[in-house]
């Protein structure tokens, strides 16, 4: 779906930023489907970038990818034709204060609240679609549109 949406907007030539590139799945699909696109793959994990590079080598596209070990703050600023961040927002450390306040209001003991907050901060978390839209807006994206929903995963397309 993402290849179709992006190709429709940017055409056969494009420079794509892929945040959370670890593993290389979406990069390999993009590279296979769009032979004239070049990519910058960004991931905080050196091991995940290594795995992604191996995957790109298997589709003959490693020469079209530059790798950045880090986060969005370490990414190139452009110009870019598109950027993706698949399954990344669940790693964004969101503020669990409201969650904790709600738990306290409903009578949860403080030790249970603190354990839940710690678990929320230390592991993957679910983020409501409204919060995802708000974070995209805070990051400078507008015209946010839902193009996919499956279980707890939402697919958004937006313009910077």
N, C-alpha and C positions, 0 to 999 in steps of 0.2 A: 504493500500500500504506500509506504513512504517513498519508494523509488518512483512510483507513478506520480504521486503528488509533487515531488521535487522536480522531476524531469519536466512536468507540465509547466512549472513556474520558471525553471532556469535553462531548460533546453539540454542539448547534447554536450555542451562544454560547461564546466563548473568547477569551482574551488569550494570544497566542503569541509567544514569543521565538525569532527565527531567527538563529542564529549562522552566520557565513559566508554572509550574504545576497547577496553580490555576484552580479550577473547576474540575480537575481530569479526563476529558474526555479521553485523550490519555492514561493516566495511567491505567484507568479502562479497556480499550481495550487491552493494552499490557498485563496487569495482567490476564485477562480472557483467552487470546490466548496463553500465554507463562507462564505456571504454575511454572516453575523453575527459572524465572527471579526475581531478587530483584531490588529495585528502590530507588533512592534518588530524592525526589521532591523538587524543589526550586522555590520560588515565593516571591516577595517583600511584598505581601499582606497577612496578618494574616487571614483575612476573606476568601480569596480565598483558602488558604491552608486548612482552616476548611471545606469549601465546598468540596474540593478534598478528604479529609479524609472521609467525609460522603459517597461520591461516592464510594471510595475504600472499605468501610465497606459493602456496598450493594452487592459487588461482592466477598466478603469474602477474600480480599487481603490486608487489612490495615496492617497486620503483616509483609508484605514483603516490606513495604515502610518506609523509614526514611524521615523526613521533615526538610527542612532548610528554615527559613524565611530570605530572603535576595536576593542577585543577584548572578551572575556568580562568582563574586569575593569571595563570601561566600561558594562556592561549594567545595565538597571534590575533591582532586587532583587526586585520583585514587588509585589503578588501576581500570579502567572502561572498559567495553566492548563496550559501545556505549553511545552517548549523543544525546538528541533531544532538539529542540527549536522551537516548532510549534507556529506560529503567534506571534513571539517575536521581530523580527527585526523592525517591525513598531513602537516599543517602544524605539528603539535606537535613542538617540538624535544625529542626524547627523548635520553637519555644513550647515546652510542655506545661507552661504555667496554668493555662486554662484547663487542661486535662486534670492537673493536680487539684485545682480549685473545685472542679466539678466532683472529683472523687471525695474530697473533704466534705463538701456540702451534702453529699449523700451518705456520710457517716463512716467512710473508710478510715481505719486506724492509720496514724501518721507513718508507722513503719511500713505498712503496705503501700501507701502513697509514694514514699521515698523509693522503695524497691521498684515500683512500676515506672516512676520517672527515670530511674537509673537504667532500667531495661529499655525504655523508649530511647534514651540517649545513646546507648551502647549497641543497639541492634537496628535492624531495618524497621522502618515505621511506615504505617499507612498514612497517606495524606488525602484529605478530602479534595474533591475536584475544585471546589471554590477556593481552597488555599493554593492549589497548583496554579489556578488562573491569577490569583493575587501575586504569587511569586514571579510568574512570567511578566506581569505588569511592572512589578518593582525592578525587574531586570531590563526594562525598556522595550518589552514586546507589546504589540497591540494587535487588533484584529484577530484575537485568539478564537480558534474554532476547533471543536471536537470532531475528530475523524475516526476514532476507534475507541471502543470500550470492551473490555474483557476482564471479568472478575474484578480485581482491584486496580487494574491498569487502564489508564486513559491515554489516548493519543491525541496530542494537540498540534495544530499548525498555526503559526503566528508570524507576524512581520516585525522586523526591527526597524 
